[in-house]
Amino acid sequence: MPSDRTILVTGAGGFIGGRMVEVMHSLGAGEVRGAVRRWASGARIGRLSAPIVKCDIRDAAAVDEALKGVTHIVHCAVGDRSSTVDGTRTLLEGAARAGVQRIVHLSTVDVYGNATGSVDETRPLERTGKEYGDTKIEAEEVCQTFASQGLPIVIFRPTLVHGPFSATWTIAYAQRLQRRPWLIPEADAQGVCNLLYVDDLVGATLAAFDADVEPGSAFNINGPERPTWHDYFVGLNQAMGLPPLQAASAAGARATAAATLPFRNSAKFLIKHFQKPIMGVAARSDAARDIMMKAERLLRTTPVPGEFAVYGKDTVFESTKMEEGLGYVPRFPMSDALPLTASWLRHHGFIES
């Protein structure tokens, strides 16, 4: 593996960016720099000897400084529109000035909108009005503009990235699985769960550094299997060493989800507008703090009604182009990935004793 690379990973304080730094640094893939917007977000990668740079990708001067000597970029940073779209444009302008040899831009399969069935990279992108997917489409358009000018950029569209530090697809479900009854019945979870272990995403990125592909090429990045959501829930439950799932009835599960929705909306409103006084009350009163913790746990372990449509969705994100164009074949089926994840969850106290 070439050691003369200097790799800048944006968003290195996050789940995926942090893992990119850890694996690439450990493998000796080159000098790996983790770019963070705030120093506080660099705690995870701070234990490594890899350098950390403070860089707001919306700031051209900060970008130029971070890119000094850089040969490869892995662009994982994400945020509001100014970061996702304008920040991507500023970063790519800097990359063009710096003569970077390869940029891997992380997008998402959310750019396909509400697509169902078999979805490959020829499927048109679809705006749905949801900020995350729509701004990722805009960021891809920025990438394509620079690619048309010869900037060597590759676009990745990862599926559901799970593994250690994944708040959405790992930690949240690990916490829910410890509640009984389980509120997602098997019959409601027969849709396709396009799982991608985070280290397979890193592997595909390393492959893209050397792949002979046209600027602007886009790739779905998916794992080696297409399990159902129920398969994933059972597999993670077993890996965590928990008792077999005991699901509520379909009607009972949906009723519970619906019953918590008004409370959930009220809690979001109060936190948004009155967070400081609420935290003050919690700090002064053990009883209030206990009530808040129980309420937070209830919301954290209860699905929202809209989730059931996701668990039944029959969408497969094809990744043949990844295997043929990048030469990368995913290496982490659930049977290998979930025990690694469960070990991490246990070590970090997410599995109750």
N, C-alpha and C positions, 0 to 999 in steps of 0.2 A: 504494500500500500504506500503510495507516494507520501513522503514526509516533508516535501518542499512546499506544500500548500499552506496558505494562511486563510483560515475559514472564519468568517464572521457569522454568528448565529444571532439574529434579532429575536426579541421576545424570549431571551434566555432565562428570564425569571418565571416563565410559565411551564405548564406540564410538558408540552412537546419540545419547546426550545431547550428546556433544562435537560431533557433526556438526550437530545442531539449533542449537547456539549459533553455530557457524561460519557456517552458511548464513543464518540469520535475522539475525545481526549484519551480515553482508556485504550483504544485501538491504535493510537499513534497515527491517526489519519492526517496529521499535520498540526500546525499551531492553531488551536481553536480559541477564538475570542468570544466570550459571551457578552452580548449587548443588552443592557437593561435600561429602562427609562428612569427608574429610581434605584438608588443603591440598596434600599431595603429589600427589593425583590431578588437580589443576588445571593441571598443567604444559602439557598440550596447548593448552587454551584461554587459557593465560596470555599467549600472544603477541598476543592481541587486546586491544582497548581495552574490551571488554565487562567489566563488573564481575563478580567472583567472590565468592560468599558461602559461608561454612562453615555447613553445616546438616545435622544428623542428623535425618531426618524423623520419628524416633521421639520427639524432644524437642519438646514443644509450645511452649516458650518460644523455642527456636531457629527453629521454623517461623513463629511470629508475627513474629519479627524479620525473617526472610527475605521475608515476604509484605507488608511495609509498602509500600503504593503499587502493588502488583502487580495487573494486570488479567487476565492469562492465565497458565495453568500448563501446562507439558508435563511429565508425570510419567513419567520414564524410569528412575528409581532402582529397583534390584532387589537382592536379597540373600537372606538366610535368611528364615524365616517372620516373624520379628519385624520385619524391614524391609519385606518384600513385603506383608504383611497389616496388622500393627499400624502400621507406618509410613504406609501408605496411609490408614488411618483417621485418624491424627493430622494428616496433611497436609490431608485433606478437612475435618476439623473447623476447622482454621485458615483454609482457603479460604472456608468459610461465614462465619466471623467477619469476614474481610477483604472480603467482598462481591465475590469474583472473578467475572469475566464469563464465562469459559470455561475448563474443564479438559479436556485431552486425556490420557487415561490409557492407557499402552501395556501391553496384555496380550500374548497370543500365540495362534497357532493350536493350540498344544499343549493348549489347554483343550478341544479336540474329542476328545482321547484317541486311540483307535485307529481313528477314522473313515476310511473309504475311499470312493472314488467322488467324486461332486460334492458339495461341502460348502459350504453357505451359512450365513448367520447364524441361520437357524431351527433348525439342527441342535442338539440338546441337548448340553450340556457333559458331559464324561465324566471322572471321576477314575480314574486308573490306578495310584495308589500311588507315582508319581514326584513328588518334592518340587516341582520347578519348575512343572509343569503344574497340580498340585493346589493349590499356594499361589496361583497366578495365578487359579484359579477362586474361591478365597476372597476374593482382592482384588477381583475383579469383583462378588462379592456385596456387599462393603462399598460399592463404587461405586453399586450399584443401590439400596442403602438410602438413600444421600445423594441420589441422583437422584429418588427418590420424595418427598423433602422439598423438591424444586425446585432443587437444586444443578445448575448447567448443565454437566454432565459428559458427555463422549463417550468411548466405549471403542474402542480400536483393537486389532485382532488381526493383527499383521503376520505374513508368512510367513518365508521364509529371507532375512534381510537381509544383503546382501553389499556389498562396496566397501572403500575404504581404512579401515584399522584394525579390520576384521572378523576377529577371531581364529578363529572357528569356521568360517565359510563362505568365507573368502578366504585368509587367511594359511596355515591348515593345509593346504589343498589346493594352494596354490602351492608349499609345501615338498614335499608328496608327489609332485607332478608332475615334480619334478626327479630322482626316483628311477627307475631302470630295472631290471627290468621294472616296468611299471605294474601295480598289483595289483587293479584293478577292471575286469575284462573287459567289453567292450561288451554282451554278452548279459546280464550281471548288473546293468546300469545303465540299464534301459529304463523305470524308473518316472518319474513326473512330478517335476520339480525346480521347485518354486514359488519362483522367484527374484524378489526385490524389491531393486532398487538403493536404497541408503540415501537418496539425494536425492529419490526418489519418496516415501519415507516422510515426509520433511520437507515436500514439496509438499502431500501430503494433510493434514498437520497444519495448515499455513497455511490451506488451504481450510476446515478444520473450525472455525477461529476465527470465520468469518463465516457458516457454513452454518446454515440454519434447521431444526434437528433437535430432536427431543424429548430431554430429559435422560435419560441412560442408554442412548441408542442405541449399538449395537455395529456395527462395520464390519470385515470382512475387508479387509486392505490387501495387495494382491498386485501383481506387475509386469505388463507388457503381453504377456508370452509365457508359454507352458507348455512349456518344453523338457524333454527327458529329462535325466537326470543325465549320461549320456554326452555329450549335446550341450554341457552346461556344462563338463565336463572338457576336451573337445576345444577349445572356444572359449577357455577360460582358458589352456590350453597354447599355442595359437596366438598369443594376445595377448601372452604372455610371451616369444615368439620361441624356443620350445623345439622340438627335433626332434619329428616325429610320434610319437604314443604307440605303444609296443610292449608290449602287454599279455601277462601270464602267462596260462596256461590257467586255466579256471575252477577246476579241481581244485587246481592249483598255488597259485592266489591264496588259496583258502580254507584250504589246508593251512598256508601261511605265516602267515595270520592266526591260526589256531588254535594254531600252535606258539609264538607269542609271548605268548599269553594268560597262562600261568603266570608267565612272567617279568614281564609287565606288572603282574599282581596283587602279586607280591613287591615290585616297585619301589614301588608305591603304599604298601604296608605300611611299608616301610623309611623312605620319605620322611615318612610321617605320624608315625612313632614315634621315628625316629632322625635327623631332618634335621640337627640341629646337629652331632653328631659326624661325620656323613657329609660335610658341608660342610668340616669341619675337616680331614679326611683329604685332600679334594680340594685344599684350600689349601696343604697341605704337600707333596703329591706330584704331580709332573707326569704320571707314569704313571697314577695313579689318576684324575686329572682327565680324561686322554685317554680312558680306558675309560668313564668316566661320560658323556662327551660322545657317544661312539659309541653307547652304549646308549640315550641319550636320543634320538638321531637315528633309530635303528632303530624305537623305539616311536612316534615322531612321524610317521614315513613309512609305517607299516604299519597297515592298517585292523583294527579288532576284528571278530570274527565277526558280531556283531549288526548291523553296518552294512549288510550285504548285503540284509537285509530292507528297510531304508530305501530303498536304491537301486532296489528292484523294486516299491515301493509305488505304486499307481495312485490317487492322491488329488489332486483339483483343488479348490483353495480359490477359490470364486467371488467376484468382486469387483464385480459389477454394482451392488450397493447403494452401494458407494463412489463409482462414477462418477455414479450418478443422485442419490444423497442429498447428496454433498459437492461434486459437480460437478468432480471431479478425475479426469483421465485420465492414467495413467502415461506418462512421457516417455522412459524409459531402457531400450530393448531391449538385449540382450547386445552387439549390434554397436557400440553407443555406450558402454555401461558398462564392458565388459571392457578396452578400451584405456586408459581412465582409471585403472582399477584396476591394470593392469600397469605403467603409468608410475609410480604411487605405490610399488608393490612394488619396482621397480627403484631408485627414488630412495632407499628405505629399506633397501636391501641384502638383500632377501628373494630376489632372483634371483641365483644364483651366476654369476659370470663365467667 
